[in-house]
Amino acid sequence: MPMPAHEIESLIKAAFPDAEVTMTALAEDNDHWAAMVRSSAFKGKTRVQQHQMVYAALQGRMGGVLHALSLQTSAKD
C-alpha cells in the first residue's frame, strides 16, 4: 500500500517538531519520494546518523509501506 507525502511528513514532524520538511514525488505512485529535512536535532550528527534518525521516525515503514525515499538532511542553526 502506498504512503502519501503528508503521512511521511507527519511522522517526521512528530519526531522532530522543529523540522522543515519538503516532499517531492519521484513518481506518481505514492511509493517513490524525495524528502529534504532540516532540524536542530541533527546538529553535531553525521549524515549517516541524521538519516538513521529519520528512518527511525518512520517507524519501520521504510522498505515496506514506503518503497523508496531519497533523503537529504541538514542541521538548523
PQR file of N, CA, C, O and H, with PARSE charges and radii, in Angstrom:
ATOM      1  N   MET A   1       0.843  -1.180   0.000 -0.4000 1.5000
ATOM      2  CA  MET A   1       0.000   0.000   0.000 -0.0000 2.0000
ATOM      3  C   MET A   1       0.890   1.245   0.000  0.5500 1.7000
ATOM      4  O   MET A   1       1.789   1.351   0.835 -0.5500 1.4000
ATOM      5  N   PRO A   2       0.663   2.175  -0.903 -0.5600 1.5000
ATOM      6  CA  PRO A   2       1.470   3.392  -0.991  0.2800 2.0000
ATOM      7  C   PRO A   2       1.327   4.268   0.254  0.5500 1.7000
ATOM      8  O   PRO A   2       0.396   4.116   1.045 -0.5500 1.4000
ATOM      9  N   MET A   3       2.275   5.182   0.399 -0.4000 1.5000
ATOM     10  CA  MET A   3       2.284   6.086   1.545 -0.0000 2.0000
ATOM     11  C   MET A   3       2.319   7.523   1.040  0.5500 1.7000
ATOM     12  O   MET A   3       3.309   7.936   0.435 -0.5500 1.4000
ATOM     13  H   MET A   3       3.031   5.305  -0.244  0.4000 1.0000
ATOM     14  N   PRO A   4       1.256   8.295   1.278 -0.5600 1.5000
ATOM     15  CA  PRO A   4       1.226   9.675   0.798  0.2800 2.0000
ATOM     16  C   PRO A   4       2.215  10.579   1.543  0.5500 1.7000
ATOM     17  O   PRO A   4       2.614  10.296   2.673 -0.5500 1.4000
ATOM     18  N   ALA A   5       2.592  11.658   0.883 -0.4000 1.5000
ATOM     19  CA  ALA A   5       3.585  12.589   1.423 -0.0000 2.0000
ATOM     20  C   ALA A   5       3.191  13.134   2.785  0.5500 1.7000
ATOM     21  O   ALA A   5       4.041  13.264   3.667 -0.5500 1.4000
ATOM     22  H   ALA A   5       2.267  11.887  -0.035  0.4000 1.0000
ATOM     23  N   HIS A   6       1.924  13.454   2.971 -0.4000 1.5000
ATOM     24  CA  HIS A   6       1.510  14.049   4.243 -0.0000 2.0000
ATOM     25  C   HIS A   6       1.719  13.095   5.416  0.5500 1.7000
ATOM     26  O   HIS A   6       1.982  13.547   6.531 -0.5500 1.4000
ATOM     27  H   HIS A   6       1.233  13.349   2.255  0.4000 1.0000
ATOM     28  N   GLU A   7       1.609  11.785   5.188 -0.4000 1.5000
ATOM     29  CA  GLU A   7       1.865  10.815   6.258 -0.0000 2.0000
ATOM     30  C   GLU A   7       3.351  10.762   6.609  0.5500 1.7000
ATOM     31  O   GLU A   7       3.716  10.698   7.783 -0.5500 1.4000
ATOM     32  H   GLU A   7       1.396  11.419   4.283  0.4000 1.0000
ATOM     33  N   ILE A   8       4.197  10.789   5.592 -0.4000 1.5000
ATOM     34  CA  ILE A   8       5.646  10.787   5.819 -0.0000 2.0000
ATOM     35  C   ILE A   8       6.036  12.042   6.583  0.5500 1.7000
ATOM     36  O   ILE A   8       6.772  11.977   7.567 -0.5500 1.4000
ATOM     37  H   ILE A   8       3.901  10.841   4.639  0.4000 1.0000
ATOM     38  N   GLU A   9       5.539  13.180   6.125 -0.4000 1.5000
ATOM     39  CA  GLU A   9       5.842  14.448   6.775 -0.0000 2.0000
ATOM     40  C   GLU A   9       5.340  14.462   8.217  0.5500 1.7000
ATOM     41  O   GLU A   9       6.037  14.968   9.097 -0.5500 1.4000
ATOM     42  H   GLU A   9       4.940  13.232   5.326  0.4000 1.0000
ATOM     43  N   SER A  10       4.170  13.928   8.478 -0.4000 1.5000
ATOM     44  CA  SER A  10       3.621  13.890   9.841 -0.0000 2.0000
ATOM     45  C   SER A  10       4.495  13.063  10.775  0.5500 1.7000
ATOM     46  O   SER A  10       4.734  13.460  11.915 -0.5500 1.4000
ATOM     47  H   SER A  10       3.604  13.517   7.763  0.4000 1.0000
ATOM     48  N   LEU A  11       4.968  11.927  10.306 -0.4000 1.5000
ATOM     49  CA  LEU A  11       5.829  11.078  11.131 -0.0000 2.0000
ATOM     50  C   LEU A  11       7.147  11.783  11.441  0.5500 1.7000
ATOM     51  O   LEU A  11       7.637  11.723  12.568 -0.5500 1.4000
ATOM     52  H   LEU A  11       4.773  11.603   9.380  0.4000 1.0000
ATOM     53  N   ILE A  12       7.709  12.439  10.455 -0.4000 1.5000
ATOM     54  CA  ILE A  12       8.975  13.150  10.655 -0.0000 2.0000
ATOM     55  C   ILE A  12       8.787  14.307  11.624  0.5500 1.7000
ATOM     56  O   ILE A  12       9.611  14.511  12.515 -0.5500 1.4000
ATOM     57  H   ILE A  12       7.310  12.488   9.539  0.4000 1.0000
ATOM     58  N   LYS A  13       7.709  15.063  11.457 -0.4000 1.5000
ATOM     59  CA  LYS A  13       7.471  16.207  12.338 -0.0000 2.0000
ATOM     60  C   LYS A  13       7.098  15.772  13.759  0.5500 1.7000
ATOM     61  O   LYS A  13       7.347  16.509  14.713 -0.5500 1.4000
ATOM     62  H   LYS A  13       7.040  14.897  10.733  0.4000 1.0000
ATOM     63  N   ALA A  14       6.514  14.605  13.907 -0.4000 1.5000
ATOM     64  CA  ALA A  14       6.225  14.091  15.247 -0.0000 2.0000
ATOM     65  C   ALA A  14       7.522  13.813  15.994  0.5500 1.7000
ATOM     66  O   ALA A  14       7.606  14.028  17.204 -0.5500 1.4000
ATOM     67  H   ALA A  14       6.311  14.006  13.132  0.4000 1.0000
ATOM     68  N   ALA A  15       8.530  13.336  15.273 -0.4000 1.5000
ATOM     69  CA  ALA A  15       9.825  13.036  15.892 -0.0000 2.0000
ATOM     70  C   ALA A  15      10.691  14.283  16.043  0.5500 1.7000
ATOM     71  O   ALA A  15      11.470  14.395  16.989 -0.5500 1.4000
ATOM     72  H   ALA A  15       8.461  13.162  14.291  0.4000 1.0000
ATOM     73  N   PHE A  16      10.552  15.215  15.109 -0.4000 1.5000
ATOM     74  CA  PHE A  16      11.363  16.444  15.091 -0.0000 2.0000
ATOM     75  C   PHE A  16      10.429  17.637  14.913  0.5500 1.7000
ATOM     76  O   PHE A  16      10.243  18.111  13.793 -0.5500 1.4000
ATOM     77  H   PHE A  16       9.919  15.124  14.340  0.4000 1.0000
ATOM     78  N   PRO A  17       9.841  18.128  16.003 -0.5600 1.5000
ATOM     79  CA  PRO A  17       8.833  19.190  15.894  0.2800 2.0000
ATOM     80  C   PRO A  17       9.298  20.455  15.171  0.5500 1.7000
ATOM     81  O   PRO A  17       8.479  21.160  14.581 -0.5500 1.4000
ATOM     82  N   ASP A  18      10.597  20.751  15.208 -0.4000 1.5000
ATOM     83  CA  ASP A  18      11.086  21.963  14.530 -0.0000 2.0000
ATOM     84  C   ASP A  18      11.470  21.711  13.072  0.5500 1.7000
ATOM     85  O   ASP A  18      11.980  22.607  12.399 -0.5500 1.4000
ATOM     86  H   ASP A  18      11.262  20.178  15.687  0.4000 1.0000
ATOM     87  N   ALA A  19      11.230  20.513  12.591 -0.4000 1.5000
ATOM     88  CA  ALA A  19      11.693  20.136  11.251 -0.0000 2.0000
ATOM     89  C   ALA A  19      11.005  20.936  10.153  0.5500 1.7000
ATOM     90  O   ALA A  19       9.808  21.218  10.205 -0.5500 1.4000
ATOM     91  H   ALA A  19      10.816  19.785  13.138  0.4000 1.0000
ATOM     92  N   GLU A  20      11.809  21.287   9.163 -0.4000 1.5000
ATOM     93  CA  GLU A  20      11.299  21.813   7.900 -0.0000 2.0000
ATOM     94  C   GLU A  20      11.396  20.645   6.919  0.5500 1.7000
ATOM     95  O   GLU A  20      12.486  20.138   6.653 -0.5500 1.4000
ATOM     96  H   GLU A  20      12.781  21.058   9.121  0.4000 1.0000
ATOM     97  N   VAL A  21      10.273  20.233   6.397 -0.4000 1.5000
ATOM     98  CA  VAL A  21      10.223  19.057   5.518 -0.0000 2.0000
ATOM     99  C   VAL A  21       9.678  19.462   4.158  0.5500 1.7000
ATOM    100  O   VAL A  21       8.611  20.069   4.059 -0.5500 1.4000
ATOM    101  H   VAL A  21       9.388  20.645   6.613  0.4000 1.0000
ATOM    102  N   THR A  22      10.415  19.122   3.118 -0.4000 1.5000
ATOM    103  CA  THR A  22       9.960  19.353   1.747 -0.0000 2.0000
ATOM    104  C   THR A  22       9.889  17.992   1.053  0.5500 1.7000
ATOM    105  O   THR A  22      10.891  17.285   0.944 -0.5500 1.4000
ATOM    106  H   THR A  22      11.281  18.629   3.198  0.4000 1.0000
ATOM    107  N   MET A  23       8.712  17.644   0.595 -0.4000 1.5000
ATOM    108  CA  MET A  23       8.493  16.365  -0.074 -0.0000 2.0000
ATOM    109  C   MET A  23       8.325  16.597  -1.575  0.5500 1.7000
ATOM    110  O   MET A  23       7.647  17.531  -2.000 -0.5500 1.4000
ATOM    111  H   MET A  23       7.898  18.219   0.684  0.4000 1.0000
ATOM    112  N   THR A  24       8.956  15.728  -2.370 -0.4000 1.5000
ATOM    113  CA  THR A  24       8.846  15.782  -3.825 -0.0000 2.0000
ATOM    114  C   THR A  24       8.572  14.378  -4.342  0.5500 1.7000
ATOM    115  O   THR A  24       9.276  13.431  -3.994 -0.5500 1.4000
ATOM    116  H   THR A  24       9.507  14.969  -2.025  0.4000 1.0000
ATOM    117  N   ALA A  25       7.553  14.252  -5.169 -0.4000 1.5000
ATOM    118  CA  ALA A  25       7.235  12.952  -5.768 -0.0000 2.0000
ATOM    119  C   ALA A  25       8.250  12.637  -6.859  0.5500 1.7000
ATOM    120  O   ALA A  25       8.522  13.475  -7.719 -0.5500 1.4000
ATOM    121  H   ALA A  25       6.981  15.022  -5.452  0.4000 1.0000
ATOM    122  N   LEU A  26       8.807  11.440  -6.825 -0.4000 1.5000
ATOM    123  CA  LEU A  26       9.725  10.985  -7.866 -0.0000 2.0000
ATOM    124  C   LEU A  26       8.979  10.186  -8.928  0.5500 1.7000
ATOM    125  O   LEU A  26       9.484   9.966 -10.028 -0.5500 1.4000
ATOM    126  H   LEU A  26       8.587  10.759  -6.127  0.4000 1.0000
ATOM    127  N   ALA A  27       7.776   9.759  -8.581 -0.4000 1.5000
ATOM    128  CA  ALA A  27       6.873   9.056  -9.498 -0.0000 2.0000
ATOM    129  C   ALA A  27       5.463   9.353  -8.998  0.5500 1.7000
ATOM    130  O   ALA A  27       5.285   9.786  -7.860 -0.5500 1.4000
ATOM    131  H   ALA A  27       7.366   9.938  -7.687  0.4000 1.0000
ATOM    132  N   GLU A  28       4.501   9.132  -9.811 -0.4000 1.5000
ATOM    133  CA  GLU A  28       3.114   9.433  -9.415 -0.0000 2.0000
ATOM    134  C   GLU A  28       2.435   8.209  -8.810  0.5500 1.7000
ATOM    135  O   GLU A  28       1.293   7.894  -9.146 -0.5500 1.4000
ATOM    136  H   GLU A  28       4.646   8.780 -10.736  0.4000 1.0000
ATOM    137  N   ASP A  29       3.147   7.516  -7.910 -0.4000 1.5000
ATOM    138  CA  ASP A  29       2.605   6.278  -7.341 -0.0000 2.0000
ATOM    139  C   ASP A  29       2.549   6.270  -5.815  0.5500 1.7000
ATOM    140  O   ASP A  29       2.200   5.248  -5.224 -0.5500 1.4000
ATOM    141  H   ASP A  29       4.075   7.771  -7.637  0.4000 1.0000
ATOM    142  N   ASN A  30       2.886   7.392  -5.163 -0.4000 1.5000
ATOM    143  CA  ASN A  30       2.952   7.475  -3.697 -0.0000 2.0000
ATOM    144  C   ASN A  30       3.901   6.440  -3.100  0.5500 1.7000
ATOM    145  O   ASN A  30       3.784   6.097  -1.924 -0.5500 1.4000
ATOM    146  H   ASN A  30       3.169   8.222  -5.643  0.4000 1.0000
ATOM    147  N   ASP A  31       4.819   5.953  -3.885 -0.4000 1.5000
ATOM    148  CA  ASP A  31       5.790   4.955  -3.433 -0.0000 2.0000
ATOM    149  C   ASP A  31       7.225   5.432  -3.551  0.5500 1.7000
ATOM    150  O   ASP A  31       8.119   4.847  -2.939 -0.5500 1.4000
ATOM    151  H   ASP A  31       4.914   6.232  -4.841  0.4000 1.0000
ATOM    152  N   HIS A  32       7.462   6.471  -4.316 -0.4000 1.5000
ATOM    153  CA  HIS A  32       8.819   6.958  -4.571 -0.0000 2.0000
ATOM    154  C   HIS A  32       8.873   8.450  -4.263  0.5500 1.7000
ATOM    155  O   HIS A  32       8.270   9.266  -4.959 -0.5500 1.4000
ATOM    156  H   HIS A  32       6.736   6.946  -4.813  0.4000 1.0000
ATOM    157  N   TRP A  33       9.609   8.786  -3.205 -0.4000 1.5000
ATOM    158  CA  TRP A  33       9.645  10.161  -2.719 -0.0000 2.0000
ATOM    159  C   TRP A  33      11.067  10.654  -2.524  0.5500 1.7000
ATOM    160  O   TRP A  33      11.996   9.872  -2.324 -0.5500 1.4000
ATOM    161  H   TRP A  33      10.100   8.123  -2.640  0.4000 1.0000
ATOM    162  N   ALA A  34      11.212  11.957  -2.588 -0.4000 1.5000
ATOM    163  CA  ALA A  34      12.437  12.624  -2.150 -0.0000 2.0000
ATOM    164  C   ALA A  34      12.022  13.538  -1.006  0.5500 1.7000
ATOM    165  O   ALA A  34      11.012  14.236  -1.097 -0.5500 1.4000
ATOM    166  H   ALA A  34      10.457  12.592  -2.750  0.4000 1.0000
ATOM    167  N   ALA A  35      12.791  13.535   0.057 -0.4000 1.5000
ATOM    168  CA  ALA A  35      12.498  14.389   1.207 -0.0000 2.0000
ATOM    169  C   ALA A  35      13.743  15.181   1.582  0.5500 1.7000
ATOM    170  O   ALA A  35      14.854  14.653   1.622 -0.5500 1.4000
ATOM    171  H   ALA A  35      13.611  12.968   0.131  0.4000 1.0000
ATOM    172  N   MET A  36      13.526  16.451   1.851 -0.4000 1.5000
ATOM    173  CA  MET A  36      14.582  17.288   2.394 -0.0000 2.0000
ATOM    174  C   MET A  36      14.132  17.660   3.807  0.5500 1.7000
ATOM    175  O   MET A  36      13.055  18.224   3.997 -0.5500 1.4000
ATOM    176  H   MET A  36      12.623  16.881   1.818  0.4000 1.0000
ATOM    177  N   VAL A  37      14.968  17.340   4.792 -0.4000 1.5000
ATOM    178  CA  VAL A  37      14.599  17.549   6.194 -0.0000 2.0000
ATOM    179  C   VAL A  37      15.678  18.369   6.889  0.5500 1.7000
ATOM    180  O   VAL A  37      16.853  17.999   6.890 -0.5500 1.4000
ATOM    181  H   VAL A  37      15.844  16.883   4.638  0.4000 1.0000
ATOM    182  N   ARG A  38      15.266  19.482   7.477 -0.4000 1.5000
ATOM    183  CA  ARG A  38      16.171  20.320   8.282 -0.0000 2.0000
ATOM    184  C   ARG A  38      15.656  20.333   9.702  0.5500 1.7000
ATOM    185  O   ARG A  38      14.471  20.574   9.932 -0.5500 1.4000
ATOM    186  H   ARG A  38      14.312  19.782   7.476  0.4000 1.0000
ATOM    187  N   SER A  39      16.541  20.076  10.667 -0.4000 1.5000
ATOM    188  CA  SER A  39      16.139  20.084  12.071 -0.0000 2.0000
ATOM    189  C   SER A  39      17.347  20.376  12.947  0.5500 1.7000
ATOM    190  O   SER A  39      18.470  19.988  12.625 -0.5500 1.4000
ATOM    191  H   SER A  39      17.504  19.881  10.480  0.4000 1.0000
ATOM    192  N   SER A  40      17.109  21.056  14.044 -0.4000 1.5000
ATOM    193  CA  SER A  40      18.194  21.300  15.002 -0.0000 2.0000
ATOM    194  C   SER A  40      18.632  20.007  15.686  0.5500 1.7000
ATOM    195  O   SER A  40      19.728  19.946  16.243 -0.5500 1.4000
ATOM    196  H   SER A  40      16.196  21.372  14.305  0.4000 1.0000
ATOM    197  N   ALA A  41      17.794  18.982  15.650 -0.4000 1.5000
ATOM    198  CA  ALA A  41      18.149  17.685  16.247 -0.0000 2.0000
ATOM    199  C   ALA A  41      19.340  17.042  15.534  0.5500 1.7000
ATOM    200  O   ALA A  41      19.993  16.160  16.092 -0.5500 1.4000
ATOM    201  H   ALA A  41      16.904  19.032  15.197  0.4000 1.0000
ATOM    202  N   PHE A  42      19.621  17.473  14.319 -0.4000 1.5000
ATOM    203  CA  PHE A  42      20.716  16.899  13.540 -0.0000 2.0000
ATOM    204  C   PHE A  42      22.065  17.543  13.851  0.5500 1.7000
ATOM    205  O   PHE A  42      23.100  17.062  13.390 -0.5500 1.4000
ATOM    206  H   PHE A  42      19.091  18.190  13.865  0.4000 1.0000
ATOM    207  N   LYS A  43      22.063  18.614  14.623 -0.4000 1.5000
ATOM    208  CA  LYS A  43      23.298  19.335  14.923 -0.0000 2.0000
ATOM    209  C   LYS A  43      24.306  18.391  15.594  0.5500 1.7000
ATOM    210  O   LYS A  43      23.988  17.711  16.569 -0.5500 1.4000
ATOM    211  H   LYS A  43      21.222  19.005  14.998  0.4000 1.0000
ATOM    212  N   GLY A  44      25.530  18.367  15.046 -0.4000 1.5000
ATOM    213  CA  GLY A  44      26.589  17.529  15.600 -0.0000 2.0000
ATOM    214  C   GLY A  44      26.535  16.075  15.179  0.5500 1.7000
ATOM    215  O   GLY A  44      27.379  15.280  15.593 -0.5500 1.4000
ATOM    216  H   GLY A  44      25.788  18.919  14.253  0.4000 1.0000
ATOM    217  N   LYS A  45      25.556  15.711  14.363 -0.4000 1.5000
ATOM    218  CA  LYS A  45      25.401  14.325  13.899 -0.0000 2.0000
ATOM    219  C   LYS A  45      25.981  14.194  12.495  0.5500 1.7000
ATOM    220  O   LYS A  45      25.941  15.137  11.705 -0.5500 1.4000
ATOM    221  H   LYS A  45      24.871  16.357  14.026  0.4000 1.0000
ATOM    222  N   THR A  46      26.516  13.018  12.194 -0.4000 1.5000
ATOM    223  CA  THR A  46      26.979  12.745  10.838 -0.0000 2.0000
ATOM    224  C   THR A  46      25.763  12.584   9.934  0.5500 1.7000
ATOM    225  O   THR A  46      24.644  12.398  10.413 -0.5500 1.4000
ATOM    226  H   THR A  46      26.548  12.251  12.835  0.4000 1.0000
ATOM    227  N   ARG A  47      25.987  12.655   8.633 -0.4000 1.5000
ATOM    228  CA  ARG A  47      24.901  12.477   7.676 -0.0000 2.0000
ATOM    229  C   ARG A  47      24.249  11.094   7.861  0.5500 1.7000
ATOM    230  O   ARG A  47      23.027  10.971   7.789 -0.5500 1.4000
ATOM    231  H   ARG A  47      26.896  12.806   8.244  0.4000 1.0000
ATOM    232  N   VAL A  48      25.053  10.077   8.095 -0.4000 1.5000
ATOM    233  CA  VAL A  48      24.508   8.728   8.310 -0.0000 2.0000
ATOM    234  C   VAL A  48      23.621   8.712   9.553  0.5500 1.7000
ATOM    235  O   VAL A  48      22.533   8.137   9.525 -0.5500 1.4000
ATOM    236  H   VAL A  48      26.046  10.177   8.153  0.4000 1.0000
ATOM    237  N   GLN A  49      24.065   9.329  10.631 -0.4000 1.5000
ATOM    238  CA  GLN A  49      23.265   9.385  11.851 -0.0000 2.0000
ATOM    239  C   GLN A  49      21.959  10.145  11.616  0.5500 1.7000
ATOM    240  O   GLN A  49      20.907   9.746  12.114 -0.5500 1.4000
ATOM    241  H   GLN A  49      24.949   9.796  10.654  0.4000 1.0000
ATOM    242  N   GLN A  50      22.029  11.232  10.861 -0.4000 1.5000
ATOM    243  CA  GLN A  50      20.825  12.012  10.550 -0.0000 2.0000
ATOM    244  C   GLN A  50      19.820  11.154   9.792  0.5500 1.7000
ATOM    245  O   GLN A  50      18.629  11.167  10.100 -0.5500 1.4000
ATOM    246  H   GLN A  50      22.884  11.556  10.456  0.4000 1.0000
ATOM    247  N   HIS A  51      20.295  10.416   8.812 -0.4000 1.5000
ATOM    248  CA  HIS A  51      19.402   9.559   8.027 -0.0000 2.0000
ATOM    249  C   HIS A  51      18.820   8.456   8.900  0.5500 1.7000
ATOM    250  O   HIS A  51      17.638   8.131   8.783 -0.5500 1.4000
ATOM    251  H   HIS A  51      21.263  10.405   8.561  0.4000 1.0000
ATOM    252  N   GLN A  52      19.631   7.882   9.766 -0.4000 1.5000
ATOM    253  CA  GLN A  52      19.131   6.847  10.675 -0.0000 2.0000
ATOM    254  C   GLN A  52      18.036   7.394  11.578  0.5500 1.7000
ATOM    255  O   GLN A  52      17.068   6.697  11.880 -0.5500 1.4000
ATOM    256  H   GLN A  52      20.591   8.146   9.861  0.4000 1.0000
ATOM    257  N   MET A  53      18.189   8.633  12.005 -0.4000 1.5000
ATOM    258  CA  MET A  53      17.174   9.271  12.851 -0.0000 2.0000
ATOM    259  C   MET A  53      15.854   9.427  12.092  0.5500 1.7000
ATOM    260  O   MET A  53      14.781   9.199  12.651 -0.5500 1.4000
ATOM    261  H   MET A  53      18.976   9.199  11.759  0.4000 1.0000
ATOM    262  N   VAL A  54      15.938   9.814  10.822 -0.4000 1.5000
ATOM    263  CA  VAL A  54      14.718   9.953  10.018 -0.0000 2.0000
ATOM    264  C   VAL A  54      14.086   8.581   9.790  0.5500 1.7000
ATOM    265  O   VAL A  54      12.870   8.435   9.909 -0.5500 1.4000
ATOM    266  H   VAL A  54      16.809   9.999  10.368  0.4000 1.0000
ATOM    267  N   TYR A  55      14.893   7.581   9.466 -0.4000 1.5000
ATOM    268  CA  TYR A  55      14.347   6.236   9.267 -0.0000 2.0000
ATOM    269  C   TYR A  55      13.664   5.734  10.537  0.5500 1.7000
ATOM    270  O   TYR A  55      12.619   5.088  10.464 -0.5500 1.4000
ATOM    271  H   TYR A  55      15.881   7.700   9.369  0.4000 1.0000
ATOM    272  N   ALA A  56      14.246   6.027  11.696 -0.4000 1.5000
ATOM    273  CA  ALA A  56      13.625   5.632  12.970 -0.0000 2.0000
ATOM    274  C   ALA A  56      12.280   6.336  13.150  0.5500 1.7000
ATOM    275  O   ALA A  56      11.326   5.743  13.653 -0.5500 1.4000
ATOM    276  H   ALA A  56      15.095   6.553  11.755  0.4000 1.0000
ATOM    277  N   ALA A  57      12.210   7.599  12.736 -0.4000 1.5000
ATOM    278  CA  ALA A  57      10.958   8.354  12.835 -0.0000 2.0000
ATOM    279  C   ALA A  57       9.861   7.748  11.962  0.5500 1.7000
ATOM    280  O   ALA A  57       8.676   7.913  12.250 -0.5500 1.4000
ATOM    281  H   ALA A  57      12.985   8.080  12.327  0.4000 1.0000
ATOM    282  N   LEU A  58      10.248   7.055  10.907 -0.4000 1.5000
ATOM    283  CA  LEU A  58       9.277   6.428  10.008 -0.0000 2.0000
ATOM    284  C   LEU A  58       8.730   5.112  10.563  0.5500 1.7000
ATOM    285  O   LEU A  58       7.891   4.469   9.930 -0.5500 1.4000
ATOM    286  H   LEU A  58      11.211   6.922  10.673  0.4000 1.0000
ATOM    287  N   GLN A  59       9.196   4.719  11.724 -0.4000 1.5000
ATOM    288  CA  GLN A  59       8.644   3.602  12.494 -0.0000 2.0000
ATOM    289  C   GLN A  59       8.521   2.297  11.704  0.5500 1.7000
ATOM    290  O   GLN A  59       7.478   1.644  11.726 -0.5500 1.4000
ATOM    291  H   GLN A  59       9.877   5.241  12.238  0.4000 1.0000
ATOM    292  N   GLY A  60       9.589   1.933  11.014 -0.4000 1.5000
ATOM    293  CA  GLY A  60       9.618   0.654  10.312 -0.0000 2.0000
ATOM    294  C   GLY A  60       8.917   0.626   8.965  0.5500 1.7000
ATOM    295  O   GLY A  60       8.836  -0.430   8.337 -0.5500 1.4000
ATOM    296  H   GLY A  60      10.436   2.464  10.996  0.4000 1.0000
ATOM    297  N   ARG A  61       8.418   1.748   8.514 -0.4000 1.5000
ATOM    298  CA  ARG A  61       7.705   1.761   7.232 -0.0000 2.0000
ATOM    299  C   ARG A  61       8.644   1.778   6.032  0.5500 1.7000
ATOM    300  O   ARG A  61       8.244   1.400   4.931 -0.5500 1.4000
ATOM    301  H   ARG A  61       8.484   2.606   9.024  0.4000 1.0000
ATOM    302  N   MET A  62       9.882   2.212   6.229 -0.4000 1.5000
ATOM    303  CA  MET A  62      10.850   2.269   5.129 -0.0000 2.0000
ATOM    304  C   MET A  62      11.160   0.860   4.646  0.5500 1.7000
ATOM    305  O   MET A  62      11.497  -0.018   5.439 -0.5500 1.4000
ATOM    306  H   MET A  62      10.206   2.520   7.124  0.4000 1.0000
ATOM    307  N   GLY A  63      11.044   0.653   3.344 -0.4000 1.5000
ATOM    308  CA  GLY A  63      11.302  -0.659   2.770 -0.0000 2.0000
ATOM    309  C   GLY A  63      10.087  -1.565   2.782  0.5500 1.7000
ATOM    310  O   GLY A  63      10.102  -2.641   2.184 -0.5500 1.4000
ATOM    311  H   GLY A  63      10.769   1.367   2.700  0.4000 1.0000
ATOM    312  N   GLY A  64       9.033  -1.133   3.463 -0.4000 1.5000
ATOM    313  CA  GLY A  64       7.794  -1.897   3.497 -0.0000 2.0000
ATOM    314  C   GLY A  64       6.700  -1.088   2.828  0.5500 1.7000
ATOM    315  O   GLY A  64       6.535  -1.121   1.609 -0.5500 1.4000
ATOM    316  H   GLY A  64       9.021  -0.259   3.949  0.4000 1.0000
ATOM    317  N   VAL A  65       5.954  -0.359   3.651 -0.4000 1.5000
ATOM    318  CA  VAL A  65       4.895   0.511   3.135 -0.0000 2.0000
ATOM    319  C   VAL A  65       5.489   1.593   2.238  0.5500 1.7000
ATOM    320  O   VAL A  65       4.932   1.922   1.191 -0.5500 1.4000
ATOM    321  H   VAL A  65       6.089  -0.332   4.642  0.4000 1.0000
ATOM    322  N   LEU A  66       6.609   2.132   2.658 -0.4000 1.5000
ATOM    323  CA  LEU A  66       7.298   3.163   1.884 -0.0000 2.0000
ATOM    324  C   LEU A  66       8.416   2.494   1.108  0.5500 1.7000
ATOM    325  O   LEU A  66       9.409   2.052   1.686 -0.5500 1.4000
ATOM    326  H   LEU A  66       7.061   1.865   3.508  0.4000 1.0000
ATOM    327  N   HIS A  67       8.250   2.422  -0.199 -0.4000 1.5000
ATOM    328  CA  HIS A  67       9.172   1.667  -1.040 -0.0000 2.0000
ATOM    329  C   HIS A  67      10.513   2.373  -1.236  0.5500 1.7000
ATOM    330  O   HIS A  67      11.562   1.741  -1.107 -0.5500 1.4000
ATOM    331  H   HIS A  67       7.443   2.781  -0.669  0.4000 1.0000
ATOM    332  N   ALA A  68      10.497   3.678  -1.546 -0.4000 1.5000
ATOM    333  CA  ALA A  68      11.736   4.379  -1.859 -0.0000 2.0000
ATOM    334  C   ALA A  68      11.672   5.810  -1.346  0.5500 1.7000
ATOM    335  O   ALA A  68      10.691   6.521  -1.565 -0.5500 1.4000
ATOM    336  H   ALA A  68       9.645   4.191  -1.650  0.4000 1.0000
ATOM    337  N   LEU A  69      12.732   6.218  -0.662 -0.4000 1.5000
ATOM    338  CA  LEU A  69      12.829   7.592  -0.158 -0.0000 2.0000
ATOM    339  C   LEU A  69      14.251   8.080  -0.370  0.5500 1.7000
ATOM    340  O   LEU A  69      15.196   7.579   0.239 -0.5500 1.4000
ATOM    341  H   LEU A  69      13.529   5.641  -0.484  0.4000 1.0000
ATOM    342  N   SER A  70      14.385   9.064  -1.242 -0.4000 1.5000
ATOM    343  CA  SER A  70      15.659   9.749  -1.424 -0.0000 2.0000
ATOM    344  C   SER A  70      15.697  10.826  -0.356  0.5500 1.7000
ATOM    345  O   SER A  70      14.794  11.659  -0.280 -0.5500 1.4000
ATOM    346  H   SER A  70      13.617   9.471  -1.737  0.4000 1.0000
ATOM    347  N   LEU A  71      16.737  10.817   0.472 -0.4000 1.5000
ATOM    348  CA  LEU A  71      16.750  11.658   1.661 -0.0000 2.0000
ATOM    349  C   LEU A  71      17.931  12.609   1.677  0.5500 1.7000
ATOM    350  O   LEU A  71      19.073  12.211   1.447 -0.5500 1.4000
ATOM    351  H   LEU A  71      17.471  10.141   0.411  0.4000 1.0000
ATOM    352  N   GLN A  72      17.639  13.873   1.951 -0.4000 1.5000
ATOM    353  CA  GLN A  72      18.671  14.876   2.205 -0.0000 2.0000
ATOM    354  C   GLN A  72      18.363  15.478   3.555  0.5500 1.7000
ATOM    355  O   GLN A  72      17.221  15.845   3.828 -0.5500 1.4000
ATOM    356  H   GLN A  72      16.712  14.197   2.138  0.4000 1.0000
ATOM    357  N   THR A  73      19.374  15.585   4.407 -0.4000 1.5000
ATOM    358  CA  THR A  73      19.178  16.155   5.736 -0.0000 2.0000
ATOM    359  C   THR A  73      20.205  17.228   5.987  0.5500 1.7000
ATOM    360  O   THR A  73      21.292  17.214   5.410 -0.5500 1.4000
ATOM    361  H   THR A  73      20.303  15.286   4.186  0.4000 1.0000
ATOM    362  N   SER A  74      19.851  18.171   6.862 -0.4000 1.5000
ATOM    363  CA  SER A  74      20.804  19.177   7.301 -0.0000 2.0000
ATOM    364  C   SER A  74      20.356  19.706   8.661  0.5500 1.7000
ATOM    365  O   SER A  74      19.185  19.625   9.031 -0.5500 1.4000
ATOM    366  H   SER A  74      18.968  18.182   7.331  0.4000 1.0000
ATOM    367  N   ALA A  75      21.320  20.246   9.385 -0.4000 1.5000
ATOM    368  CA  ALA A  75      21.044  20.794  10.717 -0.0000 2.0000
ATOM    369  C   ALA A  75      20.673  22.257  10.627  0.5500 1.7000
ATOM    370  O   ALA A  75      21.258  23.023   9.862 -0.5500 1.4000
ATOM    371  H   ALA A  75      22.272  20.312   9.084  0.4000 1.0000
ATOM    372  N   LYS A  76      19.686  22.628  11.426 -0.4000 1.5000
ATOM    373  CA  LYS A  76      19.336  24.046  11.581 -0.0000 2.0000
ATOM    374  C   LYS A  76      20.299  24.651  12.592  0.5500 1.7000
ATOM    375  O   LYS A  76      20.768  23.968  13.502 -0.5500 1.4000
ATOM    376  H   LYS A  76      19.211  22.006  12.048  0.4000 1.0000
ATOM    377  N   ASP A  77      20.585  25.918  12.429 -0.4000 1.5000
ATOM    378  CA  ASP A  77      21.406  26.618  13.421 -0.0000 2.0000
ATOM    379  C   ASP A  77      20.587  26.977  14.639  0.5500 1.7000
ATOM    380  O   ASP A  77      21.110  27.572  15.581 -0.5500 1.4000
ATOM    381  H   ASP A  77      20.204  26.473  11.689  0.4000 1.0000
TER
END
